[in-house]
Structures are given as structure tokens and as C-alpha cells.
Amino acid sequence: MAIRSVPGAGRRSGLVRRWHAAAVALAALGILVGLAPARAGEPAYHGFGATTRGGAGHPVVRVTNLNDSGPGSLREALSQGHRTVVFDVAGDIELQDFLYVRGPYVTIDGFTAPAPGITLRNRGLIIRGNRGGHDIIVRGIRVRNASIDGIQVAAGAYNVVIDHVSVAGSGDGNIDITEDSRDVTVSWSIIGEAAGESKNMLLKYGISRLSLHHNLLVMARQRNPQVRIDDAGTPATDTTLDMRNNVVWDWTAYGTIVWYGPRANIVDNYYAAPSRSLAVKRRALIVCTGECNSGDPASASRAYVAGNFSGDGLTAEINVLGTERAPFPAPPVPTTDACAAAQEVVAGAGVRPLDAIDAGYIARITLPACSVVASTVTVSPAALQFTASVGGTAPAPQALSLSGARLAVSADVSAPWITVTPASGLVPSRLNVGINPAGLAPGSYAGAVTVNAPGAANSPVRVPVSLTVEPAAGGEQTVEVQLEDGADDASESTLGRIRTRELAMRVGRGNTLALRFASIPVPRGAVVRSAVLRLFGVTYTDEDIQIEYRGEADDHSAPIGGERYGLTSRVPTSAFVSDAPPPWRRGEWNDSPDLRSIVQEIVSRPGWRSGNAMTLFLIDDGSTRVRLMGSVETSQYDRRGAVLRVTYTLR
């Protein structure tokens, strides 16, 4: 037993005396003690756990036997914090109970063991914040056939690094990080083939600021990983996960799933399931935006997805799944392209030398020559020009053609008088750029459409748009506005639950529908000559229904979703139109009766302005049957949200 003295000290400081007393006590238990080197001598870690101190600067505690417990055992070494645990022995530790880290500032360094290293069997390693689990480093150990989780980080644990470990055969999750844990890095590890339902990694229940990099997730049925805030889909307020340069190999149900509230970066990972069906291969990455679990809106999540590679030839299908144009904030991690990273992971992840299980995993992996080429997107023409007149109809839309690599794109406009549809899609495609000159005085106007294509080397691409407005020509004007956002068509059943982003809208049988048109270019005081809703017939189009049309008596209708007492808490117009519609044409547009009295009441309000939002209601009036009409989500690339057509003149 040796205690390193403090340089320059003529006598023992209080801290050294306390260390000495602790060392004597530990020696009495058969545990050998020294002092761990400062952090400068340790490996460099990256990601959210990179500031973890571990046991650096604290006593070194030596494990001298492979017993489950007692003097010299690993369990005894982890009975308190502030220490670096090293191994004088090698082999399997047959655990009789879960192995808890019972204090902070601990490093477990399996690489100090002689060959073949340290393997924990039967039970898992548990790091819990409610047992002092913070500033923990675990490296160079294997966990095999744990009864529940192989490694568990939970109950508010924080500042944790799990590096160069190997976990397989666990009864539940191989590595699970849950229950408000934060600032955790899992790196350069092999995580594979759990028992039972074969769950590799669960990241759930309020977790935040997790980094996964340079890991091999192999041969597991699911959860590679599963990223989820909670069952209610509570939206994350911080970055949940930064996942980059991992290899996800040969899942049997799905690879990675992001749903129910998280914010995730999924960047430069390699996915391949060479022995599976095409349907399974296509589930390499799932990013839910409210359509998962039979359209549960709570399943929505946010993800930045870029640079991933599919060894199954489905790279484009993976990288179009992102919802974000820029990554969520995360500490830097040295990152290469997915193909180079896959080679590095196969060559260096896990505990080396590999045991028979990990060697078997590596032997199954074949990485063909691949490269990730920087993609570009071409937008043509380079500029757009429009001419309109005061009080006249809007000029015809003009098309922007998008070509190049198959990437997800979205479009922004810099001025309220510019419209672009669709607002998102895939390359190659065409964007229709329109102009809404209502309310603009004669003169020249300049704006732009910006095309964003994450993963393209030249993104974003800016296309200037110019508009010349000439003096009024007189006559009637007709405007047509279609719902573009899935949050703008909603339904409320008799149970009072408001649903948005549905694949079809139910008209009749106790349902109230709200259609919020975000920008209606009709000036205040205009004389409405006609107003018609165009509804797309989906199914049950010949069922008998009775409905009442009304509008919201509001100058600028608020977004749907904040109603405390449901859609019916919105104040309706006094004007209404009752209708027992004839059978609709299925797969076609069907016009409502003339709703001009409703629209006239709204645009005559003192606070109404051109470009304000207007909500129209379809209220069931005693129907026993139901028809299904189109919504924004009816078809992913050919939307069928309702259209409002208004013809008006100026006084």
C-alpha cells in the first residue's frame, strides 16, 4: 500500500491524512490502494460526457479476486465513491446481485486487467443518481447475460462515460439510459444481441444531453437505440441525443427510432441489415412526426438527419427523414463520413482483444467499398419576376425546378406576399411560387425563396423574387387558399378530444371540424360576392349527413391547439349556413354552398386585415352517419387539405 505525498508539504495536510486513514481502512479489508493519476494522463473523451472527472486524483483501489463480494472484490471496491478501480486479476465475475456504483467520482478501468480481461456475468452494472452516481467512467469491461439491464444509467445520474465496453445477452436492455439522466457519452463499444425481445438500448424518461459515437449496435431486434422522452410525448427543451459515426447492423424489427418528444441529431452513421427483407431494411431509421402508433400526435419528434449511409442501397430514404435544417447544439465529436467511420468502428470498438462473442459479431460484418460524395442541388431558374395590378387577380404561379441528388428539401420565403407550394419534398421536384399582391400599393418589391437541402454542399440556395404592382384595373377578384399545415385542420369528437394531422377528417356524427386558413388576402371591407369551401371526398361519400357552417368571430384567428375547453370555446359568427350535402364525388373536389355571409361578417370586422387568418367550422347537426374528407396529410406529396375560394370586389 502506498500513498503519494503532496509535493512541497512539510507535514501531512488534512486531506492527505484523510486519504491515509481511508487507505488504512481499505487495506484492512484486503483492498490495495494508491493514487490515480491526474486527468491529463487519461484517454480523451468526447460528447456530452466529456467533462466527466471520474476517479482521477483519487485513491486507486485494486481488485485482487473474482469473488462476487467480500475483501478484494469488485463489489467491495465500488462500495463508495472517490476512487479509481483497477484489476490485478482477469476472468469472469459471476454476480449474484446487481452491481451498484455507490458513490461519485469513480473510474472502473477494465483495461488494467491482464488478458483476457474482466467479464461480468448474470447481473448488470448499475449507475443511479440516487446512489451518488455522477462523474463515473466505465471502460474496458464486458457484461454477458445480465438478468435485466447490462449497464443501467438512471435516476438522475450525470457526467457519465461508458467507453470501450462490450454488452450482450441482457434480459432487458443491453445499455439503458433513463429517468432524467444527463450528460452521458457511450463510445467505442459493442452492444449486441440482447436476450428475450432483444432490446439493445433504451433512451427514455426525461433524459437529455446524450452522445453516442463510434459504437457497433449489432444483431439486436430493436432499440438501436429507441429515443423517447416519455409516453406522453413531452417536447424536449434541450438536445436529447447526438448520435454520430455508429454502425447499426442487422436488426430484425427496426434500427433506430426517434419518437415521443425528443430532439436528436442522427449524423454520419452506417446502417445495414444484409440478411433481412427489404421491408426490414427500410426501417433502418424511423423519425416520427405524429404518424406513428396509428397516428398518435404525441409520437411527434424532431431530428436533424444528414450524412448517413445505407449498406442496403437505401441511403436516400434515410437522409430524407429529418425535420430540421440545422443540428441541435452538441459538443464537438471528431467525425468522419459514415463509410470511413464504419471501418474504424469495426477495427477498434469494444474490449480488445475480442472474446469469442464479439469476434463472432465482427466476422459477420462485411463493409463493401463505399464513399459518401458531397451532394448538390440545382435550382432553376435563378430568379423570378412577377407583375400584378392593385385590385387585380394574382399573377400565375411560376415553377422552380429542383434537380440533383435525392435529398429532402424545404422552402422559405422572405416576404409575406410570396407563397411557395409544396413547402417541403424531395429532389427532384418542382416548387410553385406564387404572389399575393392584395394590400400592396403600386411600386416595386423584392424578396426571395430560399431552398434548404440538408446534406447538400451548396445548401441553402437563394432565388431572388421581384414584383411590380401597377395601378388598379378594377373588376372582381378571386383568391384561392389551400390548407398547408397539418396543424390547421382539426377535429373534435363528442368526447372533447382535439385531433390534428389526421389522414382523413370525419364529417358528421358528432364531430366538429375547424379549418384555419393562415393567410386570406381579402382586404377589410371588401364586398364578398361568393365564398366556397372545396372539400376532397375520400370514403363514405354518399352517407347522409347534416352540417352547419360557421366561422370564428375573430380578427385574426389563433393557431389551433391552445383551446382550454375545446374548439367550441371559440366564438362563432352569427352568420351560418345549414347544409344536407348531396353525395360527394369520391377522389374529387366537392364544393360547399355559398358561405359569403360568413366570410363577409369576418372581413367586415374592425380589426380584420388582408393576410390575416380565418377559421371556418363544419359542425355536425344531428347526423348518425359520417363522411371522410381529405386533410393536409391525406397524401404525403399531393395534399388534399380543404381549399377556400373567395370572389370579392372593393367598394
C-alpha positions in Angstrom: 0.0 0.0 0.0 1.4 3.4 -0.9 0.0 7.0 -0.6 1.6 9.6 -2.8 2.7 12.6 -0.8 1.8 16.2 -1.6 4.9 17.9 -3.2 6.4 20.6 -1.0 4.4 19.7 2.1 6.4 19.6 5.3 3.7 17.8 7.0 0.6 15.9 6.1 -2.3 18.1 5.1 -5.8 17.4 6.4 -6.7 16.0 3.0 -3.7 13.6 2.9 -4.4 12.5 6.5 -8.0 11.7 5.4 -6.7 9.7 2.4 -4.3 7.9 4.6 -7.0 6.9 7.1 -9.2 5.7 4.2 -6.3 3.7 2.7 -5.6 2.0 6.0 -9.3 1.1 6.4 -9.4 -0.3 2.8 -6.1 -2.2 3.4 -7.7 -3.8 6.4 -10.4 -5.1 4.0 -7.8 -6.6 1.7 -8.2 -3.8 -1.0 -4.9 -2.3 -2.2 -4.8 1.5 -2.6 -2.7 4.1 -4.4 -3.5 7.4 -6.0 -4.9 7.8 -9.6 -3.0 10.0 -12.0 -4.4 13.4 -12.9 -6.9 13.5 -15.7 -4.2 14.7 -18.1 -3.0 11.1 -18.3 -6.4 9.6 -19.2 -7.9 8.9 -22.6 -9.7 11.8 -24.2 -13.5 11.6 -24.2 -15.9 13.4 -26.4 -19.6 14.4 -26.4 -21.8 15.4 -23.6 -20.0 13.3 -21.0 -16.5 14.7 -21.9 -16.2 16.8 -18.7 -16.6 13.7 -16.5 -13.9 13.6 -13.9 -14.2 10.0 -12.9 -11.7 8.9 -10.2 -8.8 11.0 -11.4 -6.8 12.3 -8.4 -8.5 10.0 -6.0 -7.1 6.8 -4.4 -6.5 3.7 -6.6 -8.4 0.7 -5.4 -7.2 -2.7 -6.6 -9.4 -5.7 -7.3 -7.5 -8.8 -6.3 -10.0 -11.6 -6.8 -13.0 -12.6 -8.9 -15.4 -13.1 -5.9 -18.9 -11.7 -6.0 -18.3 -9.9 -2.8 -16.0 -9.5 0.2 -12.5 -8.2 0.6 -10.6 -7.7 -2.7 -13.8 -8.0 -4.8 -15.1 -5.5 -7.4 -18.3 -5.1 -5.3 -16.3 -4.1 -2.3 -14.3 -1.7 -4.5 -17.5 0.0 -5.7 -19.0 0.3 -2.2 -18.1 4.0 -2.0 -17.0 6.8 -4.4 -13.9 8.9 -5.0 -11.6 6.2 -6.4 -10.1 4.6 -9.5 -10.7 0.8 -9.6 -8.1 -1.3 -11.3 -7.7 -5.0 -11.6 -4.8 -7.4 -10.7 -6.8 -10.4 -11.9 -8.6 -11.4 -15.1 -11.6 -13.6 -15.8 -15.3 -13.9 -15.1 -17.1 -12.4 -12.1 -20.2 -14.4 -11.5 -22.5 -11.8 -9.9 -25.2 -12.9 -7.5 -26.9 -9.5 -7.4 -26.9 -6.2 -9.3 -23.5 -4.4 -9.1 -24.1 -0.8 -7.9 -21.7 2.1 -8.1 -22.3 3.6 -4.7 -20.7 7.0 -4.9 -19.4 9.7 -7.2 -16.1 10.3 -8.9 -15.3 6.7 -9.8 -13.3 5.2 -12.7 -13.7 1.5 -13.4 -10.7 0.6 -15.7 -11.0 -2.9 -17.0 -8.0 -2.3 -19.3 -5.8 -2.6 -16.3 -6.6 -6.3 -16.0 -4.3 -9.0 -17.5 -5.6 -10.9 -20.6 -8.3 -11.9 -21.3 -9.8 -9.0 -19.2 -12.8 -8.7 -17.0 -16.3 -10.1 -17.8 -19.4 -9.5 -15.5 -22.0 -12.3 -15.8 -25.6 -12.9 -14.7 -26.2 -9.3 -13.3 -25.6 -5.9 -14.6 -23.7 -2.8 -13.6 -26.0 -0.1 -12.2 -25.2 3.7 -12.0 -28.0 5.6 -10.4 -28.1 9.3 -9.4 -30.0 8.4 -6.2 -27.0 6.4 -5.1 -24.5 9.1 -5.8 -23.9 8.1 -9.4 -22.2 11.1 -11.1 -18.8 11.6 -12.6 -18.4 8.0 -13.5 -16.1 6.4 -16.1 -16.5 2.8 -17.1 -14.1 1.3 -19.6 -12.7 -2.0 -20.8 -15.2 -4.4 -19.3 -17.6 -6.9 -20.8 -21.1 -7.7 -19.5 -22.7 -11.0 -20.5 -26.2 -12.4 -19.9 -27.3 -9.9 -17.3 -30.8 -10.8 -16.0 -32.2 -7.3 -16.7 -30.0 -4.4 -18.0 -26.4 -5.0 -18.8 -25.4 -1.4 -17.9 -28.1 0.9 -16.5 -27.7 4.7 -16.1 -30.8 6.0 -14.3 -32.4 8.1 -11.5 -30.7 11.4 -12.5 -27.2 10.1 -13.0 -25.0 12.6 -14.8 -21.5 13.1 -16.1 -21.0 9.5 -17.2 -18.7 8.0 -19.8 -19.1 4.4 -21.0 -16.2 3.7 -23.3 -14.8 0.6 -25.0 -17.2 -1.8 -23.3 -19.0 -4.8 -24.7 -22.5 -5.8 -23.6 -24.5 -8.7 -24.9 -27.2 -11.2 -23.9 -29.1 -8.9 -21.4 -32.6 -9.9 -20.4 -33.9 -6.3 -21.0 -31.7 -3.6 -22.4 -28.0 -4.0 -23.1 -27.4 -0.4 -22.1 -30.3 1.7 -20.9 -30.1 5.4 -20.0 -33.3 6.6 -18.4 -35.0 8.6 -15.6 -33.7 12.2 -16.1 -30.1 11.1 -16.6 -28.0 13.6 -18.5 -24.5 14.4 -19.9 -23.6 10.9 -20.8 -21.3 9.6 -23.5 -21.3 6.0 -24.8 -18.4 5.5 -27.2 -16.4 2.8 -29.0 -18.5 0.0 -27.6 -20.0 -3.2 -28.9 -23.7 -3.6 -28.0 -25.3 -6.6 -29.4 -27.9 -9.3 -29.4 -29.9 -9.0 -26.2 -32.0 -11.9 -24.9 -35.8 -12.1 -24.8 -37.2 -9.3 -27.1 -33.6 -8.3 -27.9 -33.6 -4.7 -26.9 -30.3 -3.0 -27.4 -30.5 0.5 -26.0 -33.4 2.5 -24.5 -33.0 6.2 -24.0 -36.2 7.4 -22.3 -38.0 9.1 -19.4 -36.7 12.7 -19.3 -33.2 12.0 -20.5 -31.1 14.8 -22.1 -27.7 15.6 -23.5 -26.6 12.1 -24.5 -23.8 11.3 -27.0 -23.4 8.0 -28.9 -20.4 7.8 -31.1 -18.3 5.1 -32.7 -20.4 2.2 -31.4 -21.3 -1.1 -33.0 -25.0 -1.9 -32.4 -25.3 -5.4 -33.8 -27.8 -8.3 -34.2 -30.5 -6.8 -32.0 -34.1 -7.0 -32.9 -34.9 -3.4 -31.8 -33.8 -0.2 -29.9 -30.7 0.6 -31.8 -31.4 2.9 -29.9 -35.0 3.9 -29.1 -35.1 7.6 -28.3 -38.1 8.8 -26.4 -38.8 11.5 -23.8 -41.9 9.8 -22.2 -45.2 8.1 -23.1 -46.9 11.5 -23.3 -44.5 12.9 -25.9 -43.5 15.8 -23.8 -41.4 18.0 -26.1 -37.7 18.2 -25.2 -36.3 21.6 -24.3 -32.7 20.6 -24.8 -30.8 18.3 -27.1 -31.7 14.8 -26.3 -29.2 12.8 -28.3 -26.3 13.4 -30.6 -25.6 10.1 -32.5 -22.8 10.0 -35.0 -20.3 7.6 -36.6 -22.0 4.5 -35.3 -22.6 1.2 -37.1 -26.1 -0.3 -36.8 -26.0 -3.8 -38.1 -28.6 -6.5 -39.0 -31.6 -5.6 -36.9 -34.7 -7.8 -37.2 -37.5 -5.3 -36.4 -36.1 -1.8 -36.7 -32.8 0.1 -36.4 -33.1 3.5 -34.7 -36.4 5.1 -33.7 -36.9 8.7 -32.6 -40.4 9.4 -31.3 -42.5 11.0 -28.5 -40.8 14.3 -27.9 -37.0 14.2 -28.3 -34.6 16.4 -30.2 -31.9 14.3 -31.9 -29.0 14.6 -34.3 -28.6 11.4 -36.4 -25.4 12.1 -38.4 -22.9 10.1 -40.4 -24.0 6.6 -39.2 -23.7 3.4 -41.2 -26.9 1.2 -41.4 -27.1 -2.2 -42.9 -29.3 -5.3 -42.4 -27.9 -7.6 -45.2 -29.7 -10.7 -44.1 -33.2 -9.1 -43.7 -36.1 -8.4 -46.0 -36.5 -5.2 -47.9 -39.3 -4.1 -45.6 -37.0 -4.5 -42.5 -34.1 -2.8 -44.3 -36.3 0.2 -44.8 -36.8 0.5 -41.1 -33.2 1.5 -40.5 -34.2 4.8 -39.1 -37.7 5.9 -38.1 -38.3 9.6 -37.2 -41.9 10.1 -36.1 -43.7 13.3 -36.8 -47.1 12.4 -35.4 -48.0 9.5 -37.7 -46.7 6.6 -35.6 -48.8 4.4 -33.3 -51.8 4.7 -35.5 -51.4 8.4 -36.0 -50.8 9.4 -32.3 -49.9 13.1 -32.4 -47.9 12.6 -29.2 -45.4 10.5 -31.2 -44.0 13.5 -32.9 -40.3 14.2 -32.5 -37.6 16.4 -34.1 -34.4 15.2 -35.7 -31.6 16.6 -37.8 -30.6 13.8 -40.2 -27.6 14.0 -42.5 -24.7 12.1 -43.9 -25.9 8.6 -43.0 -25.1 5.7 -45.3 -27.1 2.5 -46.0 -25.2 -0.6 -46.9 -28.5 -1.8 -48.3 -28.7 0.8 -51.0 -31.3 3.0 -49.2 -29.2 6.0 -48.3 -31.6 8.5 -49.8 -34.5 7.0 -47.9 -32.7 7.5 -44.6 -31.4 11.1 -45.1 -34.8 12.5 -46.1 -36.3 11.7 -42.7 -35.0 14.8 -40.8 -37.3 17.6 -39.6 -34.6 20.2 -39.1 -32.3 22.3 -41.3 -29.5 22.6 -38.7 -28.3 20.2 -36.0 -29.3 20.7 -32.4 -26.5 22.1 -30.1 -23.9 19.4 -29.1 -20.3 19.3 -28.0 -17.8 18.5 -30.8 -17.0 14.9 -31.6 -14.3 14.0 -34.1 -16.4 12.9 -37.0 -15.7 11.3 -40.4 -18.0 10.3 -43.1 -20.2 7.2 -42.4 -18.1 4.8 -44.6 -14.8 5.8 -43.0 -16.3 5.6 -39.6 -17.7 2.1 -40.1 -14.2 0.8 -40.9 -12.8 2.5 -37.7 -15.6 1.1 -35.6 -15.2 -2.5 -36.8 -11.4 -2.2 -36.2 -11.5 -0.5 -32.8 -14.8 -0.8 -30.9 -15.2 -3.0 -27.8 -12.7 -4.6 -25.5 -9.6 -5.8 -27.3 -8.6 -8.5 -27.7 -12.1 -9.6 -28.6 -13.7 -12.5 -26.9 -15.5 -15.2 -28.9 -18.8 -13.5 -28.9 -17.5 -10.1 -30.2 -15.2 -11.9 -32.7 -18.3 -13.6 -34.0 -20.1 -10.3 -34.5 -17.2 -8.8 -36.3 -16.8 -11.8 -38.5 -20.4 -11.3 -39.8 -19.8 -7.8 -40.9 -18.7 -7.1 -44.4 -18.2 -3.5 -45.4 -18.1 -3.1 -49.2 -16.1 -0.2 -50.6 -18.2 2.9 -50.3 -17.8 6.6 -50.2 -20.1 9.5 -49.2 -20.0 12.0 -52.0 -20.9 15.6 -51.2 -24.3 16.2 -52.9 -25.6 19.3 -54.6 -29.0 20.6 -55.5 -29.7 22.7 -58.7 -32.5 25.3 -58.6 -33.7 26.7 -61.9 -34.4 29.5 -62.9 -32.0 31.6 -60.9 -34.6 34.4 -60.4 -38.3 35.1 -60.8 -40.2 38.2 -61.9 -43.9 39.0 -61.4 -46.3 41.8 -62.4 -49.7 42.5 -60.7 -52.2 45.3 -60.5 -53.9 46.8 -57.5 -57.2 45.1 -57.1 -56.4 42.7 -59.8 -56.0 38.9 -59.7 -52.8 37.4 -58.6 -50.3 36.6 -61.4 -50.0 32.9 -62.4 -47.5 30.9 -60.3 -44.1 30.2 -61.7 -42.2 27.0 -61.2 -38.8 26.4 -59.6 -37.3 23.1 -60.8 -35.1 21.2 -58.4 -32.6 18.6 -59.6 -29.6 16.7 -58.3 -29.1 14.2 -55.6 -32.2 12.7 -54.0 -32.4 14.9 -50.9 -35.1 16.3 -48.6 -35.8 19.9 -49.3 -37.9 22.7 -47.7 -38.5 26.2 -48.9 -38.8 29.6 -47.0 -40.0 32.9 -48.2 -38.6 36.3 -47.2 -41.8 38.3 -47.7 -45.5 37.7 -46.8 -46.6 38.4 -50.4 -44.6 35.3 -51.7 -46.1 31.8 -51.4 -44.4 28.5 -52.2 -46.0 25.1 -52.5 -45.2 22.5 -51.6 -43.2 23.8 -48.7 -41.2 20.6 -48.5 -40.5 17.5 -50.5 -37.8 15.5 -52.3 -35.4 16.3 -55.1 -36.1 16.0 -58.0 -39.3 18.1 -57.7 -41.0 21.3 -58.6 -41.9 24.2 -56.3 -44.7 26.5 -57.4 -44.0 30.1 -56.4 -47.0 32.4 -56.3 -47.6 36.1 -55.5 -50.3 37.6 -53.3 -50.4 41.3 -54.2 -53.5 42.1 -52.0 -53.0 45.2 -49.9 -49.8 46.3 -51.8 -49.6 49.8 -53.1 -48.2 50.4 -56.6 -44.5 50.1 -56.8 -41.6 47.6 -56.9 -41.0 44.9 -54.3 -38.1 42.5 -53.8 -38.0 39.2 -51.8 -36.6 35.7 -52.2 -37.3 32.0 -51.9 -34.7 30.1 -50.0 -34.4 26.3 -50.8 -32.9 24.3 -47.9 -31.4 20.9 -48.7 -29.6 19.4 -45.6 -26.7 17.3 -46.8 -26.2 19.3 -50.0 -22.8 21.1 -50.2 -24.4 24.2 -51.7 -27.4 24.5 -49.4 -29.2 26.9 -48.9 -29.9 28.2 -52.4 -31.5 31.7 -52.6 -33.7 32.6 -55.5 -34.5 36.4 -55.8 -38.2 37.2 -56.5 -39.2 40.7 -57.8 -42.7 42.1 -58.1 -44.1 45.1 -59.9 -47.5 46.3 -58.7 -49.3 48.5 -61.2 -52.3 50.8 -60.6 -55.8 49.3 -60.2 -57.6 48.0 -63.2 -61.0 47.4 -61.5 -63.3 44.4 -61.5 -63.9 41.3 -59.4 -61.0 39.4 -57.8 -60.9 35.8 -56.8 -58.4 34.3 -54.3 -58.0 30.6 -53.5 -56.2 29.4 -50.4 -55.4 25.8 -49.5 -54.5 24.5 -46.1 -50.8 23.7 -46.0 -50.1 22.9 -42.3 -51.4 19.7 -40.7 -52.0 21.7 -37.5 -54.5 23.9 -39.3 -57.2 21.2 -39.9 -58.5 19.8 -36.7 -61.5 17.8 -35.4 -63.2 17.4 -32.1 -65.4 14.5 -31.2 -68.2 14.4 -28.6 -65.6 13.3 -26.1 -63.9 16.7 -26.4 -60.5 15.5 -27.8 -59.0 17.7 -30.4 -57.0 15.9 -33.2 -54.8 17.4 -35.8 -52.6 15.8 -38.5 -55.2 13.1 -39.3 -55.0 11.2 -42.5 -58.7 12.0 -43.1 -61.3 14.2 -41.5 -64.7 12.8 -40.2 -67.6 14.9 -41.2 -70.9 14.3 -39.3 -71.9 12.1 -36.3 -71.0 14.4 -33.5 -67.8 15.8 -35.0 -66.8 19.5 -35.1 -64.2 20.4 -37.7 -62.0 23.5 -37.7 -60.2 24.7 -40.9 -57.8 27.5 -40.2 -56.6 29.3 -43.3 -53.4 31.1 -42.2 -53.5 34.0 -44.7 -56.6 35.2 -46.5 -55.7 38.0 -48.9 -59.0 39.8 -48.8 -58.9 43.5 -47.7 -61.1 44.7 -44.8 -64.4 46.0 -46.1 -64.3 44.1 -49.4 -67.7 43.1 -50.8 -67.8 39.3 -50.9 -69.6 38.0 -54.0 -69.1 34.3 -53.2 -67.2 32.1 -50.9 -66.9 28.4 -51.4 -65.1 25.6 -49.5 -63.7 22.9 -51.7 -63.6 19.5 -49.8 -61.9 16.4 -51.2 -64.1 13.2 -50.9 -62.2 10.2 -49.5 -64.7 7.5 -48.5 -68.3 7.0 -47.3 -69.0 9.9 -49.6 -72.7 9.1 -50.1 -73.7 8.9 -46.5 -76.5 11.2 -45.3 -75.2 13.9 -43.1 -76.4 17.3 -41.8 -73.9 20.0 -41.1 -73.8 23.7 -40.2 -71.1 26.0 -41.5 -69.9 28.9 -39.3 -66.8 31.0 -38.9 -64.8 32.2 -35.9 -65.7 35.7 -35.0 -62.1 36.9 -34.6 -60.0 39.5 -36.4 -57.0 37.1 -36.7 -57.7 33.5 -35.8 -55.2 32.0 -33.4 -53.5 28.6 -34.2 -55.4 25.5 -33.2 -54.3 23.7 -30.2 -54.4 26.1 -27.3 -58.1 25.8 -26.5 -58.7 25.1 -22.9 -62.3 24.0 -23.4 -62.2 22.6 -27.0 -63.0 24.0 -30.4 -66.4 25.1 -29.2 -64.8 27.6 -26.9 -64.1 29.8 -29.9 -66.7 32.4 -30.5 -68.7 31.6 -33.7 -70.0 34.1 -36.2 -73.7 34.9 -36.1 -73.9 34.1 -39.8 -74.3 30.4 -40.6 -75.2 28.1 -43.5 -77.0 24.8 -43.0 -76.5 22.0 -45.4 -77.6 18.5 -46.2 -75.0 17.9 -48.9 -75.7 15.6 -51.8 -73.3 12.7 -52.3 -69.8 13.7 -52.9 -67.6 12.5 -55.7 -65.0 10.2 -54.3 -61.5 11.1 -55.2 -62.6 14.6 -56.4 -63.2 18.1 -55.1 -66.7 18.9 -53.9 -68.0 22.5 -53.3 -69.9 23.7 -50.3 -72.9 26.0 -50.5 -72.1 29.7 -50.8 -70.6 30.8 -47.5 -70.3 34.5 -48.4 -72.4 35.7 -45.4 -69.9 34.0 -43.0 -66.8 35.4 -44.8 -68.4 38.8 -45.1 -69.0 39.0 -41.4 -65.3 38.2 -40.7 -63.7 40.6 -43.3 -66.0 43.4 -42.1 -64.7 43.3 -38.5 -62.8 46.4 -37.4 -59.6 44.6 -36.8 -59.5 42.5 -40.0 -56.6 43.0 -42.3 -55.6 41.4 -45.6 -53.4 38.4 -44.9 -55.0 37.6 -41.5 -56.0 34.1 -40.5 -59.6 32.9 -40.8 -61.1 29.7 -39.3 -64.3 28.1 -40.7 -66.2 25.4 -38.8 -68.1 22.3 -40.0 -70.4 21.4 -37.1 -72.4 18.2 -37.1 -76.2 18.9 -36.9 -77.6 15.6 -35.7 -76.1 13.2 -38.2 -76.0 9.5 -37.5 -73.5 8.8 -40.3 -70.1 10.1 -41.3 -68.2 11.0 -44.4 -64.4 11.2 -44.7 -62.9 14.2 -46.4 -59.3 14.9 -47.3 -56.7 16.6 -45.0 -53.3 18.0 -45.4 -51.9 14.6 -44.6 -54.1 12.5 -46.9 -51.2 12.0 -49.3 -47.6 12.8 -48.4 -46.7 14.6 -51.6 -50.1 15.5 -53.1 -52.0 17.2 -50.3 -55.8 17.2 -50.1 -56.4 19.8 -47.4 -59.5 22.0 -47.9 -59.5 25.0 -50.2 -61.3 28.3 -49.7 -62.2 30.3 -52.8 -63.4 33.8 -52.3 -64.6 36.2 -55.0 -64.9 39.9 -54.0 -64.9 43.5 -55.2 -63.6 46.6 -53.5 -66.1 49.3 -52.5 
